[in-house]
Amino acid sequence: MELETSLNIQGVIIPYIERKSPRSKHLSLRVDYEKVTVVAPKRATAREIREFVKANQDWILAHWKKLLEMQRQIPNRPYQDGEILSVLGQAYKLKILKADQKMIALRFYHEEKIIEIRLPEGLATEYQTEAIREILEKGLKRKARDIFQTKLNTFSIQMGVSYNFFRLKEQKTRWGSCSSKGNINLNWRVILAPEQIVDYLIIHELAHLKQMNHSADFWEVVSQYCPDYAVSRQWLRVNGERLRL
C-alpha cells in the first residue's frame, strides 16, 4: 500500500511517499532528488509514522536542500563541436555541422567514435543547444533500447529466467524495476554509464524474477552473474545524478 502526498517543512514543500511493506521490520526513510520515501512495517500506525517523520524533519530538510544544491552545481552541456560524450564508457566526439537541409539529423560512427549532428543552415543560434540536446536524447534512447533488449535476452538465458516485456523509462534516480508480473523497466540514461554498470543493472532486475526482494538470497543470485556488483552499485550511488544530458 502506498500513499503519495507532500511534506511542508519550514515552508519547503517536498514530495512524499509513504509505503508499507511486509518485509520491513523498522521505520526507515530515504531522500532522493524526486521525493522523500518512508517505508513502514505493516503493523505501524499512522500516528507512529507521523511522529517518525516529525522527529526526522530537520534531517530530511537538510538532505533535501543539499541535493537541490548539488543539482544546481551540475553545469549544462554547451554541445560544442569536439565535445566528448561518454556512451557505455566509450568517449564519443560530437561533430556538429551545418547542412542545406530542413531537419536536424544524427548519426553514430562507432569505429571512429563520432556522433555526427547535422543542423539546418537556417536554424537560429539561440535554438541550437536545445535542438542538439533533443536529437541526442532521441538517438541515445534508440541505442539504449536496442542494447538493453539484447542484453536482457542474453542474461535471461544465462540466468534461466523469463521476463514478460521491457520498457525504456526516464526517472531522476530510479535506474530499473521489475514487477511481480515480470515486466522490466530500465532508465535510458544508464547508456551514459560504463558498460559494466548496464550489465549490473540488468542482472539486478532479472534476479528479481528469482527473488522478489533484496534479501541475502537475492544478492547471492546477483553475485553469481555479477561478482563485483558492490562496485557497480556504489558507482551508481556516487555518479548517477551526472548521467544526464
LINJO-V937532 format. One record per backbone hydrogen bond with DSSP energy under -1.0 kcal/mol. NH is the residue of the N-H (numbers start at 1). CO is the residue of the C=O. E is the energy in kcal/mol with one decimal. If there is no record, write none. Layout:
BEGIN
((NH,CO,E) (NH,CO,E))
END
This chain:
BEGIN
((3,18,-3.0) (5,16,-3.0) (7,14,-3.0) (9,12,-2.4) (12,9,-1.9) (14,7,-2.6) (16,5,-2.6) (17,36,-2.8) (18,3,-3.1) (19,38,-3.2) (20,1,-2.2) (21,40,-2.7) (24,21,-1.0) (28,39,-2.1) (30,37,-2.3) (32,35,-2.5) (36,15,-2.4) (37,30,-2.9) (38,17,-2.8) (39,28,-2.5) (40,19,-3.0) (44,41,-1.5) (49,45,-2.0) (50,46,-2.4) (51,47,-2.6) (52,48,-2.0) (53,49,-2.5) (54,50,-2.6) (55,51,-2.3) (56,52,-1.1) (57,54,-1.2) (60,56,-2.5) (61,57,-2.7) (62,58,-2.3) (63,59,-2.2) (64,60,-2.5) (65,61,-2.4) (66,62,-1.8) (67,63,-2.3) (68,64,-2.1) (69,65,-2.2) (70,66,-2.1) (71,67,-2.0) (72,68,-1.8) (73,69,-1.3) (82,94,-3.4) (83,80,-2.2) (85,92,-3.1) (87,90,-2.6) (88,191,-2.6) (90,87,-1.9) (92,85,-2.8) (93,113,-2.5) (94,83,-3.2) (95,115,-2.7) (97,117,-2.8) (99,119,-3.0) (101,99,-2.0) (105,118,-2.0) (107,116,-2.2) (109,114,-3.2) (113,109,-1.0) (114,109,-2.3) (115,93,-2.6) (116,107,-2.8) (117,95,-3.0) (118,105,-2.6) (119,97,-3.4) (121,99,-1.8) (123,120,-1.8) (127,124,-1.6) (128,125,-1.3) (131,127,-2.0) (132,128,-2.7) (133,129,-2.4) (134,130,-2.3) (135,131,-2.1) (136,132,-2.4) (137,133,-2.4) (138,134,-2.2) (139,135,-2.3) (140,136,-2.8) (141,137,-2.3) (142,138,-2.0) (143,139,-2.1) (144,140,-2.9) (145,141,-2.7) (146,142,-2.0) (147,143,-2.7) (148,144,-3.0) (149,145,-2.1) (150,146,-2.1) (151,147,-2.5) (152,148,-2.8) (153,149,-2.2) (154,150,-2.3) (155,151,-3.0) (156,152,-2.3) (157,153,-1.4) (158,154,-1.9) (159,155,-2.5) (161,156,-2.3) (164,182,-3.1) (167,184,-2.6) (169,186,-2.9) (177,185,-2.0) (179,183,-2.4) (182,179,-1.9) (184,165,-2.6) (185,177,-2.4) (186,167,-2.2) (187,175,-2.4) (188,169,-2.5) (190,187,-1.8) (191,188,-2.1) (192,189,-1.9) (193,190,-2.0) (197,194,-1.3) (198,194,-1.2) (199,195,-2.4) (200,196,-2.1) (201,197,-2.4) (202,198,-2.4) (203,199,-2.5) (204,200,-2.9) (205,201,-2.2) (206,202,-2.4) (207,203,-2.2) (209,206,-1.6) (210,207,-1.7) (211,207,-2.3) (213,211,-2.1) (219,215,-2.0) (220,216,-1.6) (221,217,-1.7) (222,218,-2.1) (223,219,-2.5) (224,220,-1.1) (225,222,-1.0) (226,222,-2.1) (229,226,-1.7) (231,228,-1.1) (232,228,-1.3) (233,229,-2.9) (234,230,-2.1) (235,231,-2.2) (236,232,-2.1) (237,233,-1.6) (238,234,-2.2) (239,235,-3.1) (240,236,-2.0) (242,239,-1.6) (243,240,-1.8) (244,242,-1.9))
END
